[in-house]
C-alpha cells in the first residue's frame, strides 16, 4: 500500500522524512494572529534543540560522526535562539519559563526502552520534530508580511530540512548502515506523530 501524500510538504531537500499529514489549515491564521506567543515558543524550541544536540554527545559519544555533527548542530541552534531573542526584544517580549511541549512529549512516549531501540528512536523522533518544524516555519515564511521575518523563517525552514536528514542518517549509522529497519520504524513513528498532532490540537506554537 502506498503512503498517502500530504497536501503540504516541507521544503524540498535530501531528507527521507515525509510527514503523514499536513498541519491543520487553521494553524497559520492562528499563528499569525498570535505571533508573539509563537515567537516565545519558538525561542524555547531552539533552546531545547541545542540542549538535545549536546545531550546526544553525552549519551552516544561512540556513534561515528555524531559528536562533531551534534556540536555543530548545537552551535547552529544556539545561533537561531539568539536571533529569535533579538526579534523578541524588538517587540518588547521576554522569554519567561518553559511550560513544556505536549507535542514533543507525546512523541517521546513512543521511544523504546531497550538500549539500541532507544538510540534509534531518539534520533528518529528528533528527525520527525525537525520535519514538522520545517513545515511550520515554511508556512510562516509564506504567511508573514514583514520581509525580514519572511526571509528569516525561510532560512530556518531550510536549516530544519537539513537537520531532519542528519538525524535520519545518524539513525542508519546506529544500525550499522542497515536502512530497512530504520525506515520501517520511522513509518511507525510517523503514524504516531499524526495521532499526537491531532491530540494536541491547535496551538499558537511551533508544534
C-alpha positions in Angstrom: 0.0 0.0 0.0 1.4 3.4 -0.9 1.8 6.0 1.7 -0.7 8.9 1.4 0.8 12.1 0.1 0.2 15.2 2.3 -1.3 18.3 0.8 1.7 20.3 2.1 5.2 19.1 2.4 8.4 20.6 3.9 10.8 22.4 1.8 12.5 20.1 -0.7 15.8 18.5 0.3 17.6 15.3 0.6 15.8 14.2 3.7 13.7 11.0 3.8 11.1 12.2 6.4 7.7 12.8 4.8 5.1 13.7 7.3 1.9 11.6 7.1 -0.4 14.6 7.5 -0.1 18.3 6.9 -0.7 20.9 9.5 -4.3 21.9 10.0 -5.0 24.8 7.6 -6.3 26.8 10.6 -2.8 26.8 12.2 -1.2 29.5 10.1 -4.0 32.1 10.7 -3.8 31.4 14.4 0.0 31.6 14.4 -0.1 35.0 12.6 -2.8 36.3 14.9 -0.9 35.3 18.0 2.6 35.7 16.6 4.1 37.0 19.8 3.2 33.7 21.5 4.6 31.7 18.7 7.9 33.7 18.9 8.3 32.9 22.6 7.5 29.2 22.0 10.0 29.2 19.1 12.7 30.5 21.3 12.1 27.7 23.8 12.2 25.2 20.9 15.6 26.4 19.7 16.9 26.3 23.3 15.7 22.6 23.6 17.1 21.7 20.2 20.5 22.9 21.2 20.3 21.1 24.6 19.2 17.9 22.9 22.2 18.0 20.5 24.6 18.3 23.4 22.7 15.5 25.2 23.3 13.3 22.2 27.0 13.8 22.6 26.8 12.9 26.2 24.8 9.7 25.7 26.1 8.4 22.4 29.8 9.6 22.0 30.8 6.3 20.3 28.4 6.7 17.3 30.7 7.6 14.3 30.3 11.2 13.3 27.7 12.1 15.9 29.8 14.2 18.4 31.2 16.6 15.7 27.9 16.9 13.9 25.9 17.4 17.1 28.4 20.0 18.3 27.9 21.9 15.0 24.1 21.5 15.4 24.1 22.8 19.0 26.0 25.9 17.8 23.6 26.5 14.9 20.5 26.1 17.1 22.0 28.4 19.7 22.6 31.0 17.0 18.9 30.6 15.9 17.9 31.1 19.5 19.9 34.3 19.7 18.2 35.6 16.6 14.8 34.8 17.9 15.6 36.5 21.2 16.7 39.6 19.2 13.3 39.7 17.4 11.5 39.2 20.7 13.5 42.1 22.3 12.5 44.4 19.4 8.8 43.5 20.1 9.2 44.0 23.9 8.8 40.3 24.7 10.5 38.3 27.4 11.2 34.6 27.3 9.6 33.5 30.6 9.5 29.9 31.8 9.1 27.0 29.6 5.7 25.5 30.1 6.5 22.3 28.1 5.7 21.0 24.7 2.9 18.4 24.6 3.8 17.5 21.0 7.4 16.6 21.8 6.3 14.8 25.0 3.7 12.8 23.0 6.4 11.7 20.6 8.8 10.7 23.3 6.3 8.3 24.8 6.8 6.1 21.8 10.6 5.7 22.3 11.5 2.1 23.1 13.3 1.2 26.3 16.0 -1.2 25.1 19.4 0.4 24.6 19.6 0.0 20.8 15.9 0.7 20.3 16.1 3.9 22.4 19.2 5.1 20.4 17.5 4.7 17.1 14.2 6.1 18.3 15.7 9.2 19.9 17.4 10.0 16.6 14.2 9.4 14.6 12.0 11.3 16.9 14.4 14.2 16.6 14.1 13.9 12.8 10.3 13.9 12.9 10.3 17.0 15.1 12.7 18.8 12.7 10.4 17.8 9.8 7.4 19.3 11.5 9.3 22.4 12.4 10.4 22.7 8.8 6.8 22.6 7.6 5.6 25.1 10.2 8.5 27.5 9.6 8.0 27.4 5.9 4.3 28.2 6.4 5.3 31.2 8.5 7.7 32.3 5.7 4.8 32.2 3.3 2.3 34.0 5.6 4.2 36.7 7.4 4.0 40.2 5.8 7.3 41.6 7.2 10.1 40.9 4.6 12.7 40.4 7.2 10.7 37.9 9.1 9.8 36.1 5.9 13.5 35.7 5.0 14.4 34.7 8.5 11.8 31.9 8.6 12.6 30.7 5.1 16.2 30.3 6.2 15.3 28.5 9.3 12.9 26.1 7.4 15.8 25.2 5.1 18.0 24.5 8.1 15.4 22.3 9.7 15.2 20.3 6.4 18.9 19.6 6.7 18.6 18.7 10.4 15.9 16.1 9.8 18.2 14.5 7.2 21.1 14.5 9.6 19.2 12.7 12.3 17.9 10.1 9.9 21.4 9.4 8.6 22.7 9.0 12.2 19.9 6.5 12.9 21.0 4.5 9.9 24.6 4.7 11.2 23.4 3.4 14.5 22.1 0.2 12.8 25.5 -0.3 11.0 24.1 1.0 7.8 21.0 -1.2 7.7 18.4 1.2 6.5 15.4 -1.2 6.2 14.6 -1.4 9.9 15.2 2.3 10.3 12.8 3.1 7.5 10.2 0.7 9.0 10.5 2.2 12.4 10.3 5.7 11.0 7.0 4.8 9.3 5.6 3.7 12.7 6.7 6.9 14.3 5.1 9.0 11.6 1.8 7.3 12.2 2.2 8.0 15.9 3.2 11.6 15.1 -0.1 12.1 13.1 -2.1 10.9 16.1 -0.1 13.1 18.5 -0.7 16.1 16.3 -4.4 15.5 16.3 -4.5 15.0 20.1 -2.5 18.2 20.8 -4.8 20.3 18.6 -4.4 23.8 17.5 -1.8 25.9 19.5 -0.1 29.2 18.9 3.2 27.3 19.0 5.7 25.8 16.5 4.4 22.3 17.3 
